[in-house]
């Protein structure tokens, strides 16, 4: 730090000290306090260098510094592709010939008597078969519908779970359950827990990044919240065009050197307050300022795809045009390019050490026009997601990168006969049985796990609750889900709440 910056920092320290009523006691116990502070700074990942490579001041806190898990992990980073609205498992992953035979027939009243639906009218609802054609793929013979030919080509790397179930039948509560373990506001999401537990290997980008395509999720920012964890562990929403993060760039005319000096003063004052209060949110604030400073260079470089080969860009399909469709559920014009770009950015993010990347796309909520709109969305996702898996594998990243492809629940075998609707061309929300898949990150590729009954109504083999899903993911990342806890409101809170069993059969 040069003399001018040192003087500014010292002025900041003096001002903070003068404003503190506890300064005298703190100064009197300086020897003990200094030792305790040094220990705290080391624990919280503060820099002890005179200056960082970016010019940051000594004593800069870094709550995102890498931390060891409980035991050796198989996965080190995660890409979650979240299909908001919930895709139809019956039309993508879980073929039901018997359902097709029973098309147009009602279910016995005993099966629907105590069931809550979002929109279906029980008294006149009938079964709706699928028009999709299924075939087996890979050496494992995993079944996919004709809407996902490219993802199907990766079957031997995929763990298909057909026996998921959840407790929630409406979107936002179910999304919170899948991403945060329970259907309540104020809980840390899965990405926040993993970033809290492991930190991040990236020095210039957040540990947890969120990318979005389509019209936006119904759950909004609650789906990447840090909840009661320090705010540094929340997901940071990036844009894939223009400024990656709004308000990140300096105002016109502000030199970077002057910004650095101002930041040094703010950091010194915040560090003084942190030493006094030991509030983790102050450490998060200091780290956020420093990270934002470094991101001014790193974030624009991230979204600059000029260094990617034409073969890579073509594989992901970043220049594809959207096919014409008379619907707005998929997100509107430009979504194909946006989603493909996000898949490529996800690879670039994990390459740069980002711990958790979420890709959100809305919407897959096909209450009507299922065949046309599901086909449109699958056309958007199939090519770039398959390219992502193959790209990660080719670069040697897939083994330690867990890729998850999931929605919040499934769709009913019953056709939706919503009041006022003239035709039955879609499916309602179905929490009792749905599918998702994973690849890489230590899971067993080529395995189809669990089963549903002959019409896809209920799980009949190897049921998997949301909390079991989370417990197993944490184990892949080297954590005992019972021990990754944070004291909150007098309780040891965890991602899996009071439930969750690890499914060892998923782990390679």
Buried (B, 14 or more C-beta within 10 A) or exposed (E): BEEEBEEBBEEBBEBBBEEBEEBEEBEEEEEEBEEEBEEBBEEBBBBEEEBBEBBBBBBBBBBBBBBEBBEEBBBBBBBBBBBBBBBBBBBBBBBBEBBBEBBEEBBEEEBBEEBEBBBBEBEEBBBBBBEBEBEEBBEBEBBBBBBBBBBBBBBBBBBBBBBBBBBBBBBBBBBBBBBBBBBEEEBBBBBBBBBBBBBBBBBBBBBBBBBBBBBBBBBEEBBBBBBBBBBBBBBBBBBBEEBBBEEBEEEEEEEEEEBBBBBBBBBBBBBBBBBBEEEBEBBBBBBBBBBBBBBBEBBBBBBEBEEBEEEBBEBBBBEBEBEEBEBEBBBEEEBBBBBBBBBBBBBBBBBBBBBBBBBBBBBBBBBBBBBBBBBBBBBBBBBBBBBBBBBBBEEEBBBBBBBBBBBBBBBBBBBBBBEEBEEBBBBBBBBBBBBBBBBBBBBBBBBBBBBBBBBBBEBEEBBBBBBBBBBBBBBBBBBBBBEBEBEBEEEEBBBBBEBBEBBEEBBE
